[in-house]
Amino acid sequence: MTKNMGWLDRAVRLVVAAVLVLAAFSGGFAATGAVHWLALAVAAIMVLTALVGSCPLYGLVGIRTCRSR
């Protein structure tokens, strides 16, 4: 698996994932089952791709946000 995500893209994904987790456990999302679990699933995928540094969707589309060496 080759890295196709730059540091800024990875940082933004981690921040968005944190916001999704906070939204899932606060307010109205916690009471509505499907939206709660969907937010947690999307957050988990974003954290995983940010930690690995590779996004499968970017690979399919041909996007690279990291600098080539």
Buried (B, 14 or more C-beta within 10 A) or exposed (E): EEEBBBEEBBEBBBEBBEEBBEBBEEEEBEEEEEBBEBBBEBBEBBBEBBEEBBBEEBEEEEEBBBEEE
